[in-house]
Amino acid sequence: MDSPVADTNRAPIWTLEQQSEELTRRWDIVSWTNKGEVRFLPRATDIIVSTTPKSGTTWLVYICHQLRTGGAEPDFEEFDKVVTFLEVPLSVNGAPVDLEAVVHPAEPRIFYSHVSYESLPKGGKIIHCVRDPKDVFYSLLTYLDTLLLLKGRVSTSVFFDLMQNRCQYTADSLKDLLRWWEHRSDKDVFFVFFDDLKEDHALWVRRIAEFIGVSCNEQTLARVVRNTTHAEMAKHQSRFVDHSIIAECAKMFGDDPPSEPIGRVRKDGGKLGDGQKLPIEMQELIDTAWHDIITTKLGFRDYKEMREAWMREGNTY
């Protein structure tokens, strides 16, 4: 299987050896920028959306932003200008950033992060979303093709080998899920599944509003629900592209940025079950990681069983 964004009628420009070397080099550059301890003391009112990448992060952050602005039409050119990435002090260009000095367009302040539960600064209100690991990996393939400027030149098998076998991406994410599961009922944690956000969007927008302490009338809630559907966000796709980061990556990689970069909101993305498009052998390896880490500890045979158990707990906020 070729990269999901590649032209499947042509072979990748790079040889297999080049694919592996270039993907490793570029991943090492980008992943290095997000290593290290996040030194930040949240206020009690701060909102921190903390997820595995491609698990509804942008969606949840935008829901929170819409709630705090009363469902206003987007007036930002780039989403990261109105919300703050907690790992930004270790940003791509290495420029130090004082998180306390960042100006937020409205209250409460909104941050997002991809660090582990253990590394996440505590003290604010934390939102964590869980997504099917196969769907996560499929979405990651597409997003990193843009971020790493791969342009369809790396096959899915090479990408999988780096992320799963060498970087242990899914395994590390599942180990972190064990810790989040332990804290799913903490009063300062809003734990939700991606599927629930998809299946009853309005209900969960209302619950998020209650959790973050934003009062909204029915008209405002309806406006927020409308503005945060995938279809509506996709109309503003370019606003959710990391233009500045992609430009900086292009300089470091010695490559040209894509003419039409795919951002965090793909027009054909945000779906349930996309992971089924992965080759069966890759799906089986992800299933094995789930069994070895989640099933052996919690007994859930798959993502569906975990979600069903959570639903039986009757979670409300």
C-alpha positions in Angstrom: 0.0 0.0 0.0 1.3 3.4 -0.9 1.0 6.5 1.2 -2.7 7.5 1.6 -1.9 10.8 -0.1 0.4 9.5 -2.8 -0.5 9.0 -6.5 -0.8 5.2 -6.4 -0.2 5.1 -10.2 3.4 6.0 -9.9 6.3 4.6 -7.8 7.7 6.8 -5.0 10.5 9.1 -6.3 12.8 7.8 -3.5 14.3 4.3 -3.4 13.4 2.2 -0.3 16.7 3.1 1.3 16.2 6.8 0.6 12.7 6.6 2.0 13.9 5.0 5.3 16.8 7.4 5.6 14.9 10.6 4.8 11.9 9.7 6.9 14.1 8.9 9.9 16.1 12.1 9.5 13.0 14.3 9.3 11.2 12.6 12.1 14.2 12.9 14.4 14.3 16.7 13.7 10.6 17.2 14.4 10.3 14.8 17.4 13.4 16.4 19.0 11.6 19.7 19.2 8.9 18.2 21.4 11.2 16.4 23.9 11.9 17.7 27.4 9.9 18.7 30.4 7.1 21.2 30.1 7.6 23.7 32.9 4.3 25.4 33.4 2.0 25.9 36.4 -1.6 26.0 35.1 -4.2 28.2 36.7 -7.3 26.4 38.1 -9.4 27.9 35.3 -7.0 26.9 32.5 -8.1 24.3 29.9 -5.6 21.7 28.7 -6.6 19.4 25.9 -4.1 16.5 26.2 -4.3 13.6 23.7 -2.3 11.3 21.5 -1.7 13.2 18.2 -4.6 12.7 15.7 -7.1 11.8 18.4 -9.4 14.8 18.1 -7.1 17.4 19.6 -7.9 20.2 17.2 -11.6 19.4 17.3 -11.7 19.6 21.1 -9.6 22.7 21.3 -11.8 24.4 18.7 -14.9 23.4 20.6 -13.4 25.1 23.7 -12.4 28.1 21.7 -15.9 28.4 20.2 -17.5 28.2 23.7 -15.3 30.9 25.1 -16.0 33.2 22.2 -19.8 32.6 22.1 -19.7 30.8 18.8 -18.0 33.6 16.9 -17.1 33.1 13.3 -13.3 32.3 12.9 -11.3 35.4 12.4 -7.8 33.9 12.8 -5.4 33.1 10.0 -3.7 30.3 11.8 -5.3 28.4 14.7 -2.2 28.4 16.8 -2.4 32.2 17.0 -5.4 31.9 19.3 -4.6 28.7 21.3 -1.2 27.6 22.8 0.8 24.4 22.4 2.3 23.6 25.7 5.4 22.2 24.1 6.0 25.5 22.2 9.0 26.4 24.4 10.7 23.6 22.5 9.4 24.9 19.2 10.7 24.1 15.8 12.9 27.1 15.6 14.1 26.7 19.1 13.0 30.1 20.2 12.1 30.2 23.9 8.5 31.1 24.8 7.2 32.3 28.1 3.8 30.6 28.4 2.6 33.0 31.0 3.3 35.9 28.7 1.2 34.5 25.8 -1.9 36.7 25.1 -5.1 34.8 24.8 -8.1 36.3 22.9 -10.6 35.3 25.6 -11.0 33.4 28.9 -10.5 30.7 29.9 -7.0 30.2 28.6 -6.7 27.1 26.3 -3.6 25.0 25.9 -3.1 21.6 24.2 -0.4 19.0 24.6 0.8 15.6 23.4 3.0 14.7 26.4 2.2 11.7 28.5 -0.1 11.8 31.5 2.9 11.7 33.8 4.6 14.6 32.1 1.5 16.8 31.8 1.4 19.8 34.2 -1.5 19.4 36.6 -3.6 22.1 38.1 -6.0 23.1 35.4 -9.0 21.4 33.8 -7.9 18.5 31.6 -9.7 17.1 28.6 -8.5 13.8 27.2 -9.9 12.0 24.1 -9.4 8.4 23.2 -9.6 7.2 19.6 -9.3 3.8 17.9 -5.5 3.3 17.5 -6.0 2.1 13.9 -7.8 5.3 13.0 -5.2 7.3 14.8 -2.4 5.7 12.8 -4.1 6.2 9.4 -4.8 9.9 10.2 -1.1 10.3 11.3 0.1 9.0 8.0 -1.8 11.7 6.1 -0.8 14.5 8.5 2.9 13.7 8.6 3.1 13.5 4.9 2.5 17.3 4.9 4.4 18.1 8.1 7.5 16.2 7.1 7.1 17.3 3.4 7.1 13.7 2.2 4.8 14.5 -0.7 3.8 10.8 -1.2 7.5 9.7 -1.6 7.4 7.3 1.4 5.3 4.1 1.3 3.0 3.1 4.2 5.2 0.1 4.9 8.3 2.2 5.4 6.4 4.7 7.5 4.9 1.9 9.6 8.3 0.3 10.2 9.7 3.6 11.6 6.7 4.6 13.7 5.6 1.2 15.1 8.7 -1.0 15.1 11.4 1.5 15.9 9.6 4.4 17.6 7.0 2.2 19.3 4.3 4.9 18.6 1.2 2.8 19.2 2.8 0.9 22.1 3.8 4.1 23.9 0.3 5.6 23.3 -1.4 2.5 24.8 0.9 2.5 27.8 -0.1 6.1 28.4 -3.8 5.2 28.0 -3.4 2.8 31.0 -2.6 5.9 33.1 -5.4 8.0 31.7 -7.9 5.1 32.3 -6.9 5.1 36.0 -7.7 8.9 36.2 -10.8 8.9 34.0 -13.1 9.8 36.9 -10.9 12.5 38.5 -12.8 15.7 39.0 -10.3 17.7 37.0 -10.4 15.3 34.0 -12.9 15.2 31.2 -12.4 11.8 29.6 -14.2 11.1 26.4 -14.1 8.8 23.3 -13.8 10.2 19.8 -16.8 8.0 18.7 -19.0 9.8 21.3 -18.1 13.2 19.9 -19.0 11.9 16.5 -22.3 10.2 17.4 -23.8 12.8 19.7 -21.9 16.0 19.0 -24.4 18.4 20.6 -24.6 16.5 23.8 -20.9 16.5 24.3 -20.5 20.1 23.4 -23.0 20.9 26.2 -21.0 18.7 28.6 -17.7 20.3 27.7 -19.3 23.7 28.3 -20.3 22.6 31.8 -16.9 21.1 32.5 -14.9 24.2 31.5 -17.3 26.5 33.3 -18.7 28.5 30.3 -22.3 29.5 30.5 -24.2 29.4 27.2 -27.8 29.9 26.2 -29.4 27.5 23.8 -28.8 29.8 20.8 -25.1 30.1 21.5 -24.8 26.3 22.1 -26.5 25.6 18.7 -24.1 28.0 17.0 -21.1 26.3 18.6 -22.4 22.9 17.6 -22.8 24.1 14.0 -19.4 25.8 13.8 -17.6 22.7 15.2 -19.0 20.1 12.9 -16.3 18.6 10.6 -18.1 19.9 7.5 -18.1 23.4 8.8 -14.4 23.3 10.0 -13.4 21.9 6.7 -14.7 25.0 5.0 -11.9 26.8 6.9 -9.3 24.2 6.3 -6.5 26.6 5.6 -6.9 28.2 9.0 -6.0 24.8 10.6 -2.8 24.4 8.6 0.5 24.8 10.6 1.9 27.3 7.9 4.7 28.7 10.1 5.8 25.2 11.3 5.7 23.8 7.8 7.8 26.7 6.5 10.3 26.2 9.3 10.5 22.5 8.6 11.1 23.2 4.9 14.1 25.2 5.8 15.5 22.5 8.1 14.8 19.7 5.6 16.2 21.6 2.6 12.9 21.1 0.8 10.1 23.1 -0.7 6.9 23.4 1.2 3.9 21.7 -0.5 1.7 23.9 -2.7 -1.5 22.7 -1.0 -0.5 21.5 2.5 -3.0 19.2 4.3 -3.6 20.6 7.8 -5.2 19.2 10.9 -8.7 19.2 9.3 -8.8 17.1 6.2 -12.0 17.5 4.1 -12.3 13.7 3.9 -11.0 13.2 7.5 -12.5 12.9 10.9 -14.2 9.6 10.2 -14.7 6.5 12.2 -13.2 3.3 10.8 -10.5 4.8 8.5 -8.0 2.5 10.2 -9.6 -0.4 8.3 -7.9 1.0 5.2 -4.6 -0.1 6.6 -3.1 -3.3 5.2 -4.4 -6.3 7.3 -0.9 -7.2 8.5 -0.5 -3.7 10.0 -3.9 -3.9 11.6 -2.9 -7.2 13.2 0.3 -5.7 14.6 -1.8 -2.9 16.2 -4.2 -5.5 17.6 -1.2 -7.4 19.1 0.0 -4.2 20.8 -3.5 -3.7 22.2 -3.6 -7.2 23.6 -0.1 -7.1 25.1 -0.7 -3.8 26.8 -4.4 -3.2 27.4 -6.0 -6.7 27.4 -3.4 -8.1 29.8 -3.9 -5.3 32.3 -7.5 -4.3 32.0 -9.2 -7.2 30.2 -10.6 -5.3 27.3 -10.1 -7.3 24.1 -10.4 -4.2 21.9 -11.1 -0.5 21.7 -14.9 -1.2 21.4 -14.9 -3.2 24.7 -13.2 -0.4 26.5 -15.6 2.2 25.2 -18.6 0.0 26.2 -17.2 -0.4 29.7 -16.9 3.3 30.0 -20.4 3.9 28.8 -21.8 1.4 31.3 -20.3 3.6 34.0 -22.9 6.3 33.0 -20.4 9.1 32.7 -21.8 12.6 33.1 -20.1 15.9 34.1 
